[in-house]
Amino acid sequence: MWYEILPTLGVFGTFLALPIFTPYVVGLAIRGKPHNRTSMETHDRKLTMRDERLTGHYYKMKGLESIPDPQ
């Protein structure tokens, strides 16, 4: 009957959901924060450092209004 597919559906559903939830759990276990801003490329690292310098925290991003005007 139709219910014979439920174990297979459960196995496939588990394996399809693993890549979605694994980075969240690993980031939470290792760094204490569930999501991390990646800075693998040099340009991305520079932008991350800029955001940290301007706002005090690299998760909070601001635009041009946070850059002080030269006087």
C-alpha positions in Angstrom: 0.0 0.0 0.0 0.9 3.7 0.0 2.4 3.6 3.6 5.2 1.3 2.5 7.0 4.3 1.0 7.2 6.1 4.4 10.5 4.6 5.6 12.2 5.4 2.3 10.7 8.9 2.4 12.1 9.4 5.9 15.6 8.3 4.9 15.7 10.5 1.8 14.2 13.4 3.7 16.8 13.1 6.3 19.7 13.1 3.8 18.2 16.0 1.9 17.8 18.1 5.1 21.4 17.4 6.4 23.2 19.9 4.2 20.6 22.6 5.2 20.9 22.3 8.9 24.5 21.1 9.4 26.2 24.5 8.9 23.9 26.1 11.4 24.6 23.4 14.1 28.4 23.4 13.4 28.6 27.2 13.5 26.7 27.2 16.7 28.9 24.5 18.3 32.2 26.0 17.2 31.8 29.7 17.3 28.8 30.2 19.4 27.0 32.0 16.6 24.7 30.2 14.2 25.6 32.2 11.1 29.0 33.5 10.1 29.9 36.1 7.6 32.5 34.6 5.3 35.7 36.4 4.5 37.6 34.0 2.3 38.5 36.3 -0.5 40.8 39.3 0.1 38.2 41.8 -1.0 35.6 40.4 1.3 38.1 40.4 4.2 38.8 44.1 3.5 35.0 44.9 3.5 34.6 42.9 6.8 37.4 44.9 8.4 35.9 48.1 7.2 32.5 47.3 8.7 34.1 46.4 12.0 36.1 49.7 12.0 33.1 51.9 11.2 30.4 50.3 13.3 32.4 48.4 16.0 31.0 45.1 15.0 31.4 43.2 11.7 27.9 41.8 11.6 26.4 45.3 11.5 26.8 46.8 8.1 26.2 50.5 7.2 26.5 52.4 4.0 28.1 55.7 3.1 26.4 57.5 5.9 28.7 55.9 8.4 31.9 57.1 6.8 33.0 60.5 8.3 33.5 63.4 5.9 37.0 64.8 5.6 37.4 68.2 7.1 
